[in-house]
Amino acid sequence: MGAAMLGGAVMAGRASQRASYREADQEQRLESLERNAPVPAAQAAPEAAPSEPSLVSQLQQLGELKASGVLSAEEFDAAKQKLLAG
């Protein structure tokens, strides 16, 4: 009985570790997405008025990354929620 409990604990630990790795990978992908976001026109041309990429364009970019396989459905949903939360 003790061995079965130990085996269950090991499996639970491994599942937790895999989830931790997935979360770290997802965070890395989101940070990469944020770093590689299109440069707003204000930064490209100093004389232009400052502007932020629109929420719609950011959501479209996320959709394209999901469609191309760069983001998983879970990563897409997390990034979308982050954008919508502001």
N, CA, C and O atoms as a GROMACS GRO file, in nm:
protein
  344
    1MET      N    1   0.082  -0.120   0.000
    1MET     CA    2   0.000   0.000   0.000
    1MET      C    3   0.086   0.125   0.000
    1MET      O    4   0.053   0.223  -0.068
    2GLY      N    5   0.195   0.123   0.075
    2GLY     CA    6   0.284   0.238   0.080
    2GLY      C    7   0.346   0.267  -0.055
    2GLY      O    8   0.362   0.384  -0.092
    3ALA      N    9   0.382   0.161  -0.129
    3ALA     CA   10   0.441   0.180  -0.261
    3ALA      C   11   0.341   0.245  -0.357
    3ALA      O   12   0.379   0.329  -0.438
    4ALA      N   13   0.215   0.206  -0.347
    4ALA     CA   14   0.112   0.264  -0.433
    4ALA      C   15   0.096   0.412  -0.402
    4ALA      O   16   0.079   0.494  -0.493
    5MET      N   17   0.101   0.447  -0.274
    5MET     CA   18   0.088   0.588  -0.236
    5MET      C   19   0.209   0.667  -0.285
    5MET      O   20   0.196   0.780  -0.332
    6LEU      N   21   0.328   0.606  -0.273
    6LEU     CA   22   0.449   0.673  -0.320
    6LEU      C   23   0.444   0.692  -0.471
    6LEU      O   24   0.481   0.798  -0.522
    7GLY      N   25   0.398   0.590  -0.544
    7GLY     CA   26   0.387   0.600  -0.689
    7GLY      C   27   0.290   0.710  -0.729
    7GLY      O   28   0.314   0.782  -0.825
    8GLY      N   29   0.181   0.722  -0.657
    8GLY     CA   30   0.084   0.828  -0.684
    8GLY      C   31   0.143   0.965  -0.660
    8GLY      O   32   0.115   1.059  -0.735
    9ALA      N   33   0.224   0.977  -0.556
    9ALA     CA   34   0.288   1.105  -0.526
    9ALA      C   35   0.389   1.142  -0.634
    9ALA      O   36   0.400   1.258  -0.673
   10VAL      N   37   0.462   1.041  -0.683
   10VAL     CA   38   0.559   1.066  -0.789
   10VAL      C   39   0.487   1.112  -0.915
   10VAL      O   40   0.530   1.207  -0.981
   11MET      N   41   0.378   1.044  -0.949
   11MET     CA   42   0.302   1.083  -1.070
   11MET      C   43   0.245   1.223  -1.055
   11MET      O   44   0.246   1.301  -1.150
   12ALA      N   45   0.196   1.255  -0.937
   12ALA     CA   46   0.141   1.389  -0.914
   12ALA      C   47   0.251   1.494  -0.926
   12ALA      O   48   0.229   1.602  -0.981
   13GLY      N   49   0.370   1.462  -0.875
   13GLY     CA   50   0.482   1.554  -0.886
   13GLY      C   51   0.523   1.577  -1.030
   13GLY      O   52   0.553   1.689  -1.070
   14ARG      N   53   0.524   1.469  -1.107
   14ARG     CA   54   0.559   1.481  -1.249
   14ARG      C   55   0.455   1.564  -1.324
   14ARG      O   56   0.491   1.645  -1.409
   15ALA      N   57   0.329   1.542  -1.294
   15ALA     CA   58   0.223   1.620  -1.360
   15ALA      C   59   0.237   1.767  -1.325
   15ALA      O   60   0.218   1.854  -1.411
   16SER      N   61   0.269   1.795  -1.200
   16SER     CA   62   0.288   1.933  -1.158
   16SER      C   63   0.408   1.995  -1.229
   16SER      O   64   0.403   2.112  -1.270
   17GLN      N   65   0.514   1.917  -1.244
   17GLN     CA   66   0.634   1.967  -1.313
   17GLN      C   67   0.603   1.996  -1.460
   17GLN      O   68   0.646   2.098  -1.513
   18ARG      N   69   0.529   1.906  -1.526
   18ARG     CA   70   0.494   1.928  -1.667
   18ARG      C   71   0.408   2.054  -1.680
   18ARG      O   72   0.428   2.132  -1.773
   19ALA      N   73   0.315   2.073  -1.589
   19ALA     CA   74   0.230   2.193  -1.594
   19ALA      C   75   0.316   2.318  -1.575
   19ALA      O   76   0.292   2.420  -1.639
   20SER      N   77   0.414   2.309  -1.486
   20SER     CA   78   0.503   2.422  -1.463
   20SER      C   79   0.584   2.454  -1.588
   20SER      O   80   0.601   2.571  -1.623
   21TYR      N   81   0.633   2.350  -1.657
   21TYR     CA   82   0.708   2.371  -1.781
   21TYR      C   83   0.619   2.434  -1.888
   21TYR      O   84   0.662   2.524  -1.959
   22ARG      N   85   0.494   2.386  -1.900
   22ARG     CA   86   0.402   2.443  -1.999
   22ARG      C   87   0.375   2.589  -1.969
   22ARG      O   88   0.370   2.672  -2.060
   23GLU      N   89   0.357   2.621  -1.842
   23GLU     CA   90   0.329   2.760  -1.805
   23GLU      C   91   0.449   2.849  -1.836
   23GLU      O   92   0.432   2.959  -1.887
   24ALA      N   93   0.569   2.801  -1.806
   24ALA     CA   94   0.690   2.879  -1.835
   24ALA      C   95   0.704   2.899  -1.986
   24ALA      O   96   0.742   3.007  -2.030
   25ASP      N   97   0.676   2.795  -2.064
   25ASP     CA   98   0.684   2.806  -2.209
   25ASP      C   99   0.581   2.905  -2.261
   25ASP      O  100   0.610   2.984  -2.351
   26GLN      N  101   0.463   2.901  -2.205
   26GLN     CA  102   0.357   2.994  -2.248
   26GLN      C  103   0.397   3.138  -2.217
   26GLN      O  104   0.379   3.227  -2.300
   27GLU      N  105   0.451   3.161  -2.098
   27GLU     CA  106   0.495   3.296  -2.063
   27GLU      C  107   0.605   3.344  -2.158
   27GLU      O  108   0.607   3.460  -2.198
   28GLN      N  109   0.696   3.253  -2.192
   28GLN     CA  110   0.804   3.289  -2.284
   28GLN      C  111   0.747   3.327  -2.421
   28GLN      O  112   0.792   3.425  -2.481
   29ARG      N  113   0.650   3.252  -2.469
   29ARG     CA  114   0.590   3.283  -2.598
   29ARG      C  115   0.516   3.416  -2.594
   29ARG      O  116   0.522   3.494  -2.689
   30LEU      N  117   0.445   3.442  -2.484
   30LEU     CA  118   0.372   3.570  -2.472
   30LEU      C  119   0.469   3.688  -2.469
   30LEU      O  120   0.445   3.791  -2.531
   31GLU      N  121   0.580   3.671  -2.395
   31GLU     CA  122   0.680   3.779  -2.390
   31GLU      C  123   0.740   3.801  -2.528
   31GLU      O  124   0.765   3.915  -2.568
   32SER      N  125   0.764   3.693  -2.600
   32SER     CA  126   0.817   3.704  -2.736
   32SER      C  127   0.718   3.776  -2.826
   32SER      O  128   0.757   3.861  -2.906
   33LEU      N  129   0.592   3.743  -2.812
   33LEU     CA  130   0.487   3.809  -2.890
   33LEU      C  131   0.484   3.959  -2.861
   33LEU      O  132   0.472   4.040  -2.952
   34GLU      N  133   0.495   3.994  -2.734
   34GLU     CA  134   0.493   4.135  -2.697
   34GLU      C  135   0.615   4.208  -2.750
   34GLU      O  136   0.605   4.323  -2.794
   35ARG      N  137   0.733   4.142  -2.747
   35ARG     CA  138   0.855   4.206  -2.798
   35ARG      C  139   0.849   4.222  -2.949
   35ARG      O  140   0.902   4.320  -3.002
   36ASN      N  141   0.785   4.129  -3.018
   36ASN     CA  142   0.782   4.131  -3.164
   36ASN      C  143   0.658   4.199  -3.220
   36ASN      O  144   0.632   4.192  -3.340
   37ALA      N  145   0.583   4.265  -3.134
   37ALA     CA  146   0.463   4.335  -3.180
   37ALA      C  147   0.505   4.445  -3.278
   37ALA      O  148   0.614   4.500  -3.266
   38PRO      N  149   0.418   4.476  -3.372
   38PRO     CA  150   0.452   4.582  -3.469
   38PRO      C  151   0.485   4.713  -3.398
   38PRO      O  152   0.421   4.747  -3.298
   39VAL      N  153   0.582   4.784  -3.449
   39VAL     CA  154   0.622   4.912  -3.393
   39VAL      C  155   0.514   5.014  -3.428
   39VAL      O  156   0.480   5.029  -3.546
   40PRO      N  157   0.459   5.084  -3.329
   40PRO     CA  158   0.359   5.185  -3.359
   40PRO      C  159   0.419   5.294  -3.448
   40PRO      O  160   0.539   5.319  -3.444
   41ALA      N  161   0.336   5.356  -3.528
   41ALA     CA  162   0.380   5.459  -3.621
   41ALA      C  163   0.452   5.572  -3.549
   41ALA      O  164   0.543   5.632  -3.606
   42ALA      N  165   0.415   5.600  -3.427
   42ALA     CA  166   0.477   5.708  -3.351
   42ALA      C  167   0.626   5.682  -3.330
   42ALA      O  168   0.705   5.777  -3.329
   43GLN      N  169   0.666   5.558  -3.314
   43GLN     CA  170   0.806   5.526  -3.294
   43GLN      C  171   0.881   5.524  -3.427
   43GLN      O  172   0.999   5.558  -3.432
   44ALA      N  173   0.816   5.484  -3.532
   44ALA     CA  174   0.880   5.477  -3.663
   44ALA      C  175   0.905   5.617  -3.719
   44ALA      O  176   1.009   5.642  -3.780
   45ALA      N  177   0.811   5.708  -3.699
   45ALA     CA  178   0.824   5.844  -3.750
   45ALA      C  179   0.802   5.941  -3.633
   45ALA      O  180   0.688   5.958  -3.589
   46PRO      N  181   0.907   6.004  -3.583
   46PRO     CA  182   0.893   6.090  -3.466
   46PRO      C  183   0.792   6.203  -3.482
   46PRO      O  184   0.734   6.247  -3.383
   47GLU      N  185   0.770   6.252  -3.604
   47GLU     CA  186   0.676   6.362  -3.623
   47GLU      C  187   0.530   6.318  -3.614
   47GLU      O  188   0.441   6.402  -3.601
   48ALA      N  189   0.504   6.188  -3.620
   48ALA     CA  190   0.366   6.139  -3.614
   48ALA      C  191   0.316   6.142  -3.470
   48ALA      O  192   0.395   6.134  -3.376
   49ALA      N  193   0.186   6.154  -3.453
   49ALA     CA  194   0.126   6.154  -3.320
   49ALA      C  195   0.138   6.014  -3.259
   49ALA      O  196   0.126   5.915  -3.331
   50PRO      N  197   0.164   6.004  -3.128
   50PRO     CA  198   0.178   5.872  -3.065
   50PRO      C  199   0.047   5.794  -3.074
   50PRO      O  200  -0.062   5.847  -3.053
   51SER      N  201   0.062   5.666  -3.107
   51SER     CA  202  -0.057   5.582  -3.112
   51SER      C  203  -0.020   5.440  -3.072
   51SER      O  204   0.092   5.394  -3.096
   52GLU      N  205  -0.113   5.372  -3.011
   52GLU     CA  206  -0.095   5.232  -2.970
   52GLU      C  207  -0.163   5.144  -3.075
   52GLU      O  208  -0.262   5.185  -3.136
   53PRO      N  209  -0.110   5.021  -3.095
   53PRO     CA  210  -0.182   4.929  -3.185
   53PRO      C  211  -0.322   4.906  -3.129
   53PRO      O  212  -0.340   4.892  -3.008
   54SER      N  213  -0.419   4.903  -3.215
   54SER     CA  214  -0.556   4.886  -3.168
   54SER      C  215  -0.576   4.746  -3.113
   54SER      O  216  -0.505   4.652  -3.148
   55LEU      N  217  -0.672   4.735  -3.026
   55LEU     CA  218  -0.706   4.606  -2.967
   55LEU      C  219  -0.743   4.507  -3.076
   55LEU      O  220  -0.707   4.390  -3.070
   56VAL      N  221  -0.816   4.554  -3.175
   56VAL     CA  222  -0.858   4.467  -3.285
   56VAL      C  223  -0.737   4.413  -3.361
   56VAL      O  224  -0.731   4.294  -3.392
   57SER      N  225  -0.640   4.500  -3.389
   57SER     CA  226  -0.522   4.453  -3.463
   57SER      C  227  -0.440   4.355  -3.380
   57SER      O  228  -0.384   4.260  -3.434
   58GLN      N  229  -0.433   4.378  -3.249
   58GLN     CA  230  -0.361   4.284  -3.163
   58GLN      C  231  -0.432   4.149  -3.157
   58GLN      O  232  -0.367   4.045  -3.159
   59LEU      N  233  -0.565   4.151  -3.151
   59LEU     CA  234  -0.641   4.026  -3.151
   59LEU      C  235  -0.626   3.954  -3.284
   59LEU      O  236  -0.617   3.831  -3.288
   60GLN      N  237  -0.624   4.030  -3.393
   60GLN     CA  238  -0.603   3.969  -3.525
   60GLN      C  239  -0.466   3.903  -3.533
   60GLN      O  240  -0.452   3.794  -3.588
   61GLN      N  241  -0.365   3.969  -3.477
   61GLN     CA  242  -0.231   3.912  -3.478
   61GLN      C  243  -0.227   3.783  -3.397
   61GLN      O  244  -0.165   3.685  -3.438
   62LEU      N  245  -0.294   3.782  -3.282
   62LEU     CA  246  -0.301   3.660  -3.203
   62LEU      C  247  -0.369   3.548  -3.281
   62LEU      O  248  -0.325   3.433  -3.279
   63GLY      N  249  -0.478   3.582  -3.351
   63GLY     CA  250  -0.549   3.483  -3.431
   63GLY      C  251  -0.461   3.425  -3.540
   63GLY      O  252  -0.466   3.306  -3.568
   64GLU      N  253  -0.380   3.510  -3.601
   64GLU     CA  254  -0.288   3.463  -3.706
   64GLU      C  255  -0.182   3.371  -3.647
   64GLU      O  256  -0.145   3.271  -3.709
   65LEU      N  257  -0.132   3.405  -3.528
   65LEU     CA  258  -0.032   3.320  -3.464
   65LEU      C  259  -0.092   3.184  -3.425
   65LEU      O  260  -0.026   3.081  -3.436
   66LYS      N  261  -0.217   3.186  -3.382
   66LYS     CA  262  -0.284   3.059  -3.348
   66LYS      C  263  -0.306   2.977  -3.475
   66LYS      O  264  -0.280   2.856  -3.476
   67ALA      N  265  -0.353   3.042  -3.581
   67ALA     CA  266  -0.380   2.971  -3.707
   67ALA      C  267  -0.254   2.912  -3.767
   67ALA      O  268  -0.258   2.806  -3.829
   68SER      N  269  -0.141   2.980  -3.748
   68SER     CA  270  -0.016   2.930  -3.805
   68SER      C  271   0.050   2.825  -3.716
   68SER      O  272   0.151   2.765  -3.754
   69GLY      N  273  -0.006   2.802  -3.596
   69GLY     CA  274   0.048   2.699  -3.507
   69GLY      C  275   0.152   2.749  -3.410
   69GLY      O  276   0.207   2.670  -3.333
   70VAL      N  277   0.181   2.878  -3.411
   70VAL     CA  278   0.280   2.934  -3.318
   70VAL      C  279   0.224   2.931  -3.175
   70VAL      O  280   0.297   2.903  -3.080
   71LEU      N  281   0.095   2.959  -3.161
   71LEU     CA  282   0.029   2.956  -3.030
   71LEU      C  283  -0.070   2.842  -3.026
   71LEU      O  284  -0.142   2.816  -3.122
   72SER      N  285  -0.074   2.773  -2.912
   72SER     CA  286  -0.176   2.670  -2.891
   72SER      C  287  -0.307   2.740  -2.856
   72SER      O  288  -0.309   2.861  -2.832
   73ALA      N  289  -0.415   2.665  -2.852
   73ALA     CA  290  -0.545   2.722  -2.817
   73ALA      C  291  -0.541   2.781  -2.676
   73ALA      O  292  -0.599   2.887  -2.650
   74GLU      N  293  -0.472   2.712  -2.585
   74GLU     CA  294  -0.463   2.760  -2.447
   74GLU      C  295  -0.382   2.890  -2.441
   74GLU      O  296  -0.419   2.983  -2.370
   75GLU      N  297  -0.272   2.895  -2.515
   75GLU     CA  298  -0.189   3.015  -2.517
   75GLU      C  299  -0.265   3.132  -2.580
   75GLU      O  300  -0.257   3.245  -2.532
   76PHE      N  301  -0.338   3.103  -2.686
   76PHE     CA  302  -0.419   3.206  -2.751
   76PHE      C  303  -0.521   3.263  -2.653
   76PHE      O  304  -0.536   3.384  -2.640
   77ASP      N  305  -0.592   3.173  -2.583
   77ASP     CA  306  -0.694   3.218  -2.488
   77ASP      C  307  -0.633   3.303  -2.376
   77ASP      O  308  -0.690   3.404  -2.337
   78ALA      N  309  -0.517   3.261  -2.326
   78ALA     CA  310  -0.451   3.336  -2.219
   78ALA      C  311  -0.408   3.475  -2.268
   78ALA      O  312  -0.427   3.574  -2.199
   79ALA      N  313  -0.350   3.480  -2.387
   79ALA     CA  314  -0.305   3.608  -2.443
   79ALA      C  315  -0.425   3.698  -2.471
   79ALA      O  316  -0.418   3.819  -2.449
   80LYS      N  317  -0.533   3.640  -2.521
   80LYS     CA  318  -0.654   3.718  -2.551
   80LYS      C  319  -0.711   3.777  -2.423
   80LYS      O  320  -0.748   3.895  -2.420
   81GLN      N  321  -0.718   3.697  -2.318
   81GLN     CA  322  -0.770   3.747  -2.191
   81GLN      C  323  -0.682   3.858  -2.136
   81GLN      O  324  -0.733   3.955  -2.078
   82LYS      N  325  -0.550   3.845  -2.154
   82LYS     CA  326  -0.458   3.949  -2.108
   82LYS      C  327  -0.483   4.080  -2.181
   82LYS      O  328  -0.484   4.187  -2.120
   83LEU      N  329  -0.504   4.071  -2.313
   83LEU     CA  330  -0.534   4.192  -2.392
   83LEU      C  331  -0.666   4.254  -2.351
   83LEU      O  332  -0.676   4.376  -2.334
   84LEU      N  333  -0.768   4.170  -2.334
   84LEU     CA  334  -0.900   4.221  -2.300
   84LEU      C  335  -0.905   4.282  -2.160
   84LEU      O  336  -0.985   4.372  -2.133
   85ALA      N  337  -0.819   4.232  -2.071
   85ALA     CA  338  -0.816   4.285  -1.934
   85ALA      C  339  -0.749   4.422  -1.929
   85ALA      O  340  -0.765   4.496  -1.832
   86GLY      N  341  -0.675   4.454  -2.035
   86GLY     CA  342  -0.614   4.587  -2.041
   86GLY      C  343  -0.477   4.583  -1.989
   86GLY      O  344  -0.410   4.686  -1.987
   0.00000   0.00000   0.00000
